[in-house]
Amino acid sequence: MLSSVVAKRLVTGVCQAAWRPAVTGLVSSRGYRGDAPDDTRGDLIEIPLPPWEEKADEPTDIKRRRLLYESRKRGMLENCILLSLFAKRYLNTMSENQLQQYDRLINEPSNDWDIYYWPTPDVYQGEVMDMLKEFTKNRNHEQRLDAPSLEYLDKESQ
Amino acid sequence: MASVRAASRLLSKRVLSKTTTVPAASVQGSRNFHFSIYGKKKNAKVSDDISTQYPVVDHEFDAVVVGAGGAGLRAAFGLSEAGFNTACVTKLFPTRSHTVAAQGGINAALGNMEEDDWRWHFYDTVKGSDWLGDQDAIHYMTEQAPAAVVELENFGMPFSRTEDGKIYQRAFGGQSLKYGKGGQAHRCCCVADRTGHSLLHTLYGRSLRYDTSYFVEYFCKGVIALCMEDGSIHRFRAQNTVIATGGYGRTYFSCTSAHTSTGDGNAMVTRAGLPCQDLEFVQFHPTGIYGAGCLITEGCRGEGGILINSEGERFMERYAPNAKDLASRDVVSRSMTIEIREGRGVGPEKDHVYLQLHHLPPQQLATRLPGISETAMIFAGVDVTKEPIPVLPTVHYNMGGVPTNYKGQVITHTGGEDKVVRGLYACGEAACASVHGANRLGANSLLDLVVFGRACALTIAEEHKPGEKLSPLQPSAGEESVANLDKLRFANGNLRTSEIRLNMQKTMQAHAAVFRTGSVLKEGCDKMDAIYQTLDDIKTFDRGIVWNTDLVETLELQNLMLNAVQTIHAAEQRKESRGAHAREDFKDRVDEYDYSKPLQGQEKKPYDQHWRKHSLSFVDPKTGKVTLKYRPVIDSSLDEQDCAHVPPAIRSY
C-alpha cells in the first residue's frame, strides 16, 4: 500500500523523530491576542514538565485502543472533531510505525492548540503529520459538524 | 534559541521521574495490573472486597481531588503545599483539560491600565449575575482577585506585560469603572493568547514538586475510579474530596465545549442524594460557529467586529445603545435570537446571523486574531478578510452546579438553613458558589477557578491536619458503581449509546435553548423523562476492559442524562426571565419588589411568590424523577463596612 515515495518519507520521519525537546520551537499563532505583548514562555522554560515517553512493550491493538480514546478526548472542541474524524478514517489501518508517530503527535505537545495550528518542528514531520494536514484541508468539502459516534467500530467488527 | 534548548535540557534532568508501574507482587489472581501513577507513588493494596471479577485496588490519602483542570490543579497544589497527601484523579492529562481552551484571561482589579477598585469589579459581577449571585462569594472572589493573580505570577505564570513591566490588562465585556458610570474597564490579565494553557502548565508543574499523586486517564464514579490503562478498579479513601470536574455542555447538540464536558461531578453528587443548584442557567455564547459550534472569541468584538442581520444592520445598537456588541453575553444572545425570530436571520434557512470582521484592516486581523481565520476556514469555509462568519448563540458555560458556600464547602438546605456537607468540597465550573448567578461575565471563570480552588485547599487546611485517621470504610463500598460498570459493559438492549445521546441532545437543543416557553419546556420535560427511561435499553458493543472508549462514553451518557433532566425541569418550573434563562411567556424578572418602580409604597412579595432564589434539584437515579426545592440568595457581602452589598436594580447596559 505504501508507495516508495511515501515509504521513504516515513523512514525519514522516523529517523528525524529522535528525541529533541520540541517545546521551545513551537509556532505560536492562535486565539485572541489583541494588544497583548508576545509570550515569553517563561513557564515552559522555568517549569519543565516530565518529558513525554513512548510506552514500552505496548501491544499494537492496545495502542490503537488507547489512541482512539486520546483522539476523541481533547482539550477543545476543534481538536475533538478533527482528531476523532481523522482516527475514524486512518487509525485502524495504521502500521506500528505510523501509530508511534501519531502517538507522539497527539500526546507530546502539552498545549492542544499547538496541534490544531500545525507545529512545524522537524520532530513532528513525517507521514502522519502530512496525513493530518491534508485531512484538515478538507478538499472534498465533507461536512465537519461533529465528532463521529463510536459505533463505526462495531460495524467493522461484524 | 539553541541556548534556551540547552537550558531546558539541563533543567529536565532535575525533574522527578514520571511514572511507576505497580510491582507484580501486589497482584492477585490472574489479572495483570500495570497502571501508572504520576508524581508521588505509594503502595496500593489489592483486594476482592467488592467482587472477584473486579479486584479493587485501595488507596488512602488525606484528600482526593476529582478533575485536573484549573480549579482541580489549584486545589491539589494548595493541598500538597500545605502538607496533605493528595491524589488528583482525572480522565485526561492535566494540560489537556478543557481549561486549555480558555482564550480570554483573568479579571483582577490591579489598576495597571487606569485607576481601578475591586469594589467596581464586585458591582459588575453582581449586576452581571442579575442579582442571583451570592454577594458574599462575589465579595470574596473580587477582593481576592488581585492577590490571586500576583500569586500565579509568583508561581511562574508569564503574564503579558506593559512597557513599564506591569501586568498588561485588556477590556472585556461587562467590565466597567465607577459602578458602571466610568466607561469600559481594562482588568483582564492574560498570557498572550494561551492563558488557560499557561495556568494548567504552571500549576501542574509546580504541584509535582510536592507530594501530589496524579491518576491520569482514570474515570471516576464516586469513590471508585476505573483505570483506562489496564481496566483495574481503584477505590480512594480520604477525609476530604474536592469535586472539580467542569461543566456539562454536551447535554446539548450544539455547544462550544469539548466532548469531555459531561457533568461527571454533578452526577456523582446527585447520586449521593445531594442537590445541584441553578442548573437551568446555561450560558449561550453569542458567537459559536453555525454548525460545528466552535467558539469565536469575544475578543473579535473587542477588536471591532460587529454582528449584522440580513439587512446588513448592526442590530446591537438598538438593543444595547452604550455597550453595543460588547454588552453582556445573555443580552447579546437574546438580541441575536430576537432578530432571527423576527425574520432577519441569514442563510438559506434564515436561522443564524453574521459576525463581520472584513471591515478591519487585514494587518490587524493577522496579528491580533490569527487563530480566528484558521477556525473560520476549517469549520465554516469562510475567508474572514472577505466574508462574514455565520454564527449562532451556542451553549458555552454552566453557571449552575454543586452548591457551595464562599469557602468551597458543599452545602445542602434543610430546615430553612444552609448546612455544610462534611468532607465534600467543590470548585470551578462544577461548583455554584454562586459567583456567576444567572449569567457569567467573560474572564471571570478563570478567576473563579483559582480563587475557589485555593479556597477549598485553605478550608481543608483550616479544619483538618495531614495524616488524620480515616473514617472506617465499608468493605463493599463502591459495589453499586462496579455493578453498574459491569452491566453497561455487557449491555445488549436495542438502542445504541450514540442514539440515546443524540435524542437527548436534540431534545435539549429544541426545548431548552436560548428562548424558552412554557408549552415547549413542558413537552421537553416529558420527552426527556421518556429518554431517561431508554437508558435501561442501552446497547454497548465493546466488551473489553482496557481502553474501552465505548464504556466510558456510556458512563458519561449516564452522567449527562442526570444533568439534562435537572436542567429542563428547573427551567420549566422557573416562571420568570433572569440572566441567561429567558422565557417568552414570562419576560420579566420576578423579584420581591418591582425594581423598575420606586420601592416606596410597594409590598414585599413573600418568598414563595417571587423568583429571586436559587433552584435546588434532586433526582432519583432509578426512576429519573426530578424534585425541586429553593434556597434564598445571600444578599450581604462579607463586610458591609468595607464593601456594601449592591441592592437589586434593573439591569441595562
Boltz contact constraints between the chains, C-beta under 6 A:
constraints:
  - contact:
      token1: [A, 21]
      token2: [B, 8]
      max_distance: 6.0
  - contact:
      token1: [A, 24]
      token2: [B, 4]
      max_distance: 6.0
  - contact:
      token1: [A, 24]
      token2: [B, 5]
      max_distance: 6.0
  - contact:
      token1: [A, 29]
      token2: [B, 370]
      max_distance: 6.0
  - contact:
      token1: [A, 30]
      token2: [B, 193]
      max_distance: 6.0
  - contact:
      token1: [A, 30]
      token2: [B, 371]
      max_distance: 6.0
  - contact:
      token1: [A, 31]
      token2: [B, 103]
      max_distance: 6.0
  - contact:
      token1: [A, 31]
      token2: [B, 193]
      max_distance: 6.0
  - contact:
      token1: [A, 31]
      token2: [B, 371]
      max_distance: 6.0
  - contact:
      token1: [A, 32]
      token2: [B, 103]
      max_distance: 6.0
  - contact:
      token1: [A, 32]
      token2: [B, 193]
      max_distance: 6.0
  - contact:
      token1: [A, 32]
      token2: [B, 297]
      max_distance: 6.0
  - contact:
      token1: [A, 32]
      token2: [B, 299]
      max_distance: 6.0
  - contact:
      token1: [A, 33]
      token2: [B, 192]
      max_distance: 6.0
  - contact:
      token1: [A, 33]
      token2: [B, 193]
      max_distance: 6.0
  - contact:
      token1: [A, 33]
      token2: [B, 368]
      max_distance: 6.0
  - contact:
      token1: [A, 34]
      token2: [B, 170]
      max_distance: 6.0
  - contact:
      token1: [A, 34]
      token2: [B, 299]
      max_distance: 6.0
  - contact:
      token1: [A, 34]
      token2: [B, 368]
      max_distance: 6.0
  - contact:
      token1: [A, 36]
      token2: [B, 160]
      max_distance: 6.0
  - contact:
      token1: [A, 36]
      token2: [B, 168]
      max_distance: 6.0
  - contact:
      token1: [A, 36]
      token2: [B, 190]
      max_distance: 6.0
  - contact:
      token1: [A, 36]
      token2: [B, 192]
      max_distance: 6.0
  - contact:
      token1: [A, 37]
      token2: [B, 160]
      max_distance: 6.0
  - contact:
      token1: [A, 39]
      token2: [B, 192]
      max_distance: 6.0
  - contact:
      token1: [A, 40]
      token2: [B, 158]
      max_distance: 6.0
  - contact:
      token1: [A, 42]
      token2: [B, 158]
      max_distance: 6.0
  - contact:
      token1: [A, 43]
      token2: [B, 156]
      max_distance: 6.0
  - contact:
      token1: [A, 43]
      token2: [B, 157]
      max_distance: 6.0
  - contact:
      token1: [A, 43]
      token2: [B, 158]
      max_distance: 6.0
  - contact:
      token1: [A, 43]
      token2: [B, 198]
      max_distance: 6.0
  - contact:
      token1: [A, 43]
      token2: [B, 201]
      max_distance: 6.0
  - contact:
      token1: [A, 43]
      token2: [B, 202]
      max_distance: 6.0
  - contact:
      token1: [A, 45]
      token2: [B, 8]
      max_distance: 6.0
  - contact:
      token1: [A, 46]
      token2: [B, 156]
      max_distance: 6.0
  - contact:
      token1: [A, 47]
      token2: [B, 156]
      max_distance: 6.0
  - contact:
      token1: [A, 47]
      token2: [B, 205]
      max_distance: 6.0
  - contact:
      token1: [A, 48]
      token2: [B, 8]
      max_distance: 6.0
  - contact:
      token1: [A, 48]
      token2: [B, 11]
      max_distance: 6.0
  - contact:
      token1: [A, 48]
      token2: [B, 12]
      max_distance: 6.0
  - contact:
      token1: [A, 48]
      token2: [B, 15]
      max_distance: 6.0
  - contact:
      token1: [A, 49]
      token2: [B, 205]
      max_distance: 6.0
  - contact:
      token1: [A, 50]
      token2: [B, 15]
      max_distance: 6.0
  - contact:
      token1: [A, 50]
      token2: [B, 18]
      max_distance: 6.0
  - contact:
      token1: [A, 51]
      token2: [B, 12]
      max_distance: 6.0
  - contact:
      token1: [A, 65]
      token2: [B, 547]
      max_distance: 6.0
  - contact:
      token1: [A, 66]
      token2: [B, 547]
      max_distance: 6.0
  - contact:
      token1: [A, 68]
      token2: [B, 549]
      max_distance: 6.0
  - contact:
      token1: [A, 69]
      token2: [B, 547]
      max_distance: 6.0
  - contact:
      token1: [A, 69]
      token2: [B, 549]
      max_distance: 6.0
  - contact:
      token1: [A, 73]
      token2: [B, 92]
      max_distance: 6.0
  - contact:
      token1: [A, 73]
      token2: [B, 260]
      max_distance: 6.0
  - contact:
      token1: [A, 74]
      token2: [B, 258]
      max_distance: 6.0
  - contact:
      token1: [A, 75]
      token2: [B, 96]
      max_distance: 6.0
  - contact:
      token1: [A, 75]
      token2: [B, 100]
      max_distance: 6.0
  - contact:
      token1: [A, 75]
      token2: [B, 101]
      max_distance: 6.0
  - contact:
      token1: [A, 76]
      token2: [B, 101]
      max_distance: 6.0
  - contact:
      token1: [A, 76]
      token2: [B, 258]
      max_distance: 6.0
  - contact:
      token1: [A, 77]
      token2: [B, 258]
      max_distance: 6.0
  - contact:
      token1: [A, 77]
      token2: [B, 294]
      max_distance: 6.0
  - contact:
      token1: [A, 78]
      token2: [B, 294]
      max_distance: 6.0
  - contact:
      token1: [A, 80]
      token2: [B, 258]
      max_distance: 6.0
  - contact:
      token1: [A, 80]
      token2: [B, 259]
      max_distance: 6.0
  - contact:
      token1: [A, 110]
      token2: [B, 95]
      max_distance: 6.0
  - contact:
      token1: [A, 111]
      token2: [B, 197]
      max_distance: 6.0
  - contact:
      token1: [A, 112]
      token2: [B, 100]
      max_distance: 6.0
  - contact:
      token1: [A, 145]
      token2: [B, 291]
      max_distance: 6.0
  - contact:
      token1: [A, 145]
      token2: [B, 292]
      max_distance: 6.0
  - contact:
      token1: [A, 147]
      token2: [B, 259]
      max_distance: 6.0
  - contact:
      token1: [A, 149]
      token2: [B, 498]
      max_distance: 6.0
  - contact:
      token1: [A, 150]
      token2: [B, 550]
      max_distance: 6.0
  - contact:
      token1: [A, 151]
      token2: [B, 496]
      max_distance: 6.0
  - contact:
      token1: [A, 151]
      token2: [B, 498]
      max_distance: 6.0
  - contact:
      token1: [A, 154]
      token2: [B, 541]
      max_distance: 6.0
